[in-house]
Amino acid sequence: MDTTKIANWMQIFGNLGLLVGLILIALQINQATYLVRSQLVSDQYSDRMAARGAMMGENPADTFAKAVVEPEQLTDAELVVMDAWMTREISYWRRVKLLTDSGVYPPEVWQQHSTEVDYALASKFGRTWWTLSRPQYLQNDADFVSAIDAVMQALPEDDDWDDFFVKIKLALSE
């Protein structure tokens, strides 16, 4: 083989190597852009959660308990507190789901956090809130709504939290 053929082959392999390198750089830039975008959306959710947390005041536990036991008796101000709490929870779950879907968190993180949906949505108030709020989330994130719906379908039909509080009260009074 003469040196011209070797030089031509080396030039071909060099060009192929350069092309593969450029493709890998483009893929890396695309991945970095996706992760930055995910982080910015995650930060937006964090900001919303902080704002909603501030609206809840210092002790939302009384309002939460009332929403579970006597949801029909909630005042307008308590409804605002509960809406802020529920919206904060939804924002948190959407953030976890986004980070899981983008590969930042492993898949089992969403599975662990999806059990918290029961905590917020298993009461009569929670189910009603989700039914009325669901359309606005459906417009923006149908996959997330499907994930929440799947968790909701697995919940028992009765009011978990009211029953749980009654059981605790009965056990304590014995």
Protein Blocks (a to p, Z undefined) as FASTA:
>chain_A
ZZklmmmmmmmmmmmmmmmmmmmmmmmmmmmmmmmmmmmmmmmmmmmmmmmmmmnomblm
lmmmmmmmmmmlpcfklmmmmmmmmmmmmmmmmmmmmmmmnomacfklmmmmmmmmmmmm
mpmklmmmmmmmmmmmmmmommlmmmmmmmmmmpcfbdfklmmmmmmmmmmmZZ
